[in-house]
Amino acid sequence: MDAGPPPPGGNQDRGPAMMEVMWIQTGFAILIIAMRFMARFSIHKTSWDDWLMLMTLALFIASAILATLQNSVGGYRHVYYLSEDAVVKALEYNYILRATVILSYATGKASVGALILRLIGRQNMWQKWAVWVVIIFTAIVNILNCIFNFVQCNPVNANWDPRVKLHASCWDGRAQLKFAYFMCAENIWADAVLAVIPATFLAHLNLNRRRRINLSILLGLGSMATICGIVKTTELHTLSNANAHPDFTWDEYGLTAWSVAETFVIMVCGSVPALKPLWDRLFAKKQSSAFSDSQDSYRLRYIYPRRRQSCSCRSDGFECMHTTLASQVDEPGIRATTQIEVVSSPETEKGAGQNVIPAHY
């Protein structure tokens, strides 16, 4: 295609690098989301934050496929070395790729917000409203940007085919670019809010200080997506009109790479807190194995406990005594007795509304 003088560096191709990054990220994202669902199924507790993240993964895989199709027609080479039809096809794939990536921002941030909503207590109403505002506003802005991306030219294929654009009706390219900057700023703001909100209510949870700090860090990992968002914003200038950037297939490599990286970071960092049940189970199993394999350990094969329960009524509630008497152990010379006392009172019932984080979230 006639695109002026040959570009410096000759006939280079950024496609292989893009494919390597995209598919490594895709494989790792599939592994993380699979582990997330394993963790949820292990406690028989999936929720809409999990399904939203699965939708984000589906959009990410679609983005990887579209990037592969774009690469197949030379979409990450200099325009100078491509045929006109190849350039048009590469731009078409790129337009669709933008839509899947932009939608993945909305579903990914909604998943993170939904996870936070599961942990917010009834007293923390302003935090709950703040998260809902982020979820809804982010969805609206990203969906609008997807729509504007396609309807800015009539007919639609004029967006990627300069031959059709000569006779088409199109918006001023600067309008769409300004809205793209606005969308990027909103997404960065959303990541920041979702990272800060957990710290405002975790401080009041009935947990030790160390665990509160750990949970704040885990739930704030999504803030790493702001780094990708900021770098991506600096690459938006490649979306300006073709006259300003005639070598679009080469120039937009950075924009695509950082755009998909943002989704990848959202998926990974947004899923790490949900892996806690799996981690707890694995850690407990290792701890148990280490104890049983130690020299001083003694393995018991079978225990047949006989239990006796007695309850009495008190002024402040009920007291029940559970006693395991003469537990029969299938090992000579070993007997075990365990006493457990459970007391419920009006005072403990009154404190039931206190913020307590679920054992498995």
Secondary structure, DSSP 8 states (H G I E B T S, - for coil): ---SS--TT-S-B-HHHHHHHHHHHHHHHHHHHHHHHHHHHHTT---HHHHHHHHHHHHHHHHHHHHHHHHHTTTTB-GGGS-HHHHHHHHHHHHHHHHHHHHHHHHHHHHHHHHHHHH--TT-HHHHHHHHHHHHHHHHHHHHHHHHHHHTEESGGGGT-HHHHTTSEE--HHHHHHHHHHHHHHHHHHHHHHHHHHHHHHTTSSS-HHHHHHHHHHHTGGGGHHHHHHHHHHTGGGGS-TTT-TTHHHHTHHHHHHHHHHHHHHHHHHHTGGGHHHHHHHHHHHHHHHHHTSTT------EEEEEEEEEEEETTEEEEEEEEEEEEESSTT-EEEEEEEEEE-HHHHHGGGS----S--
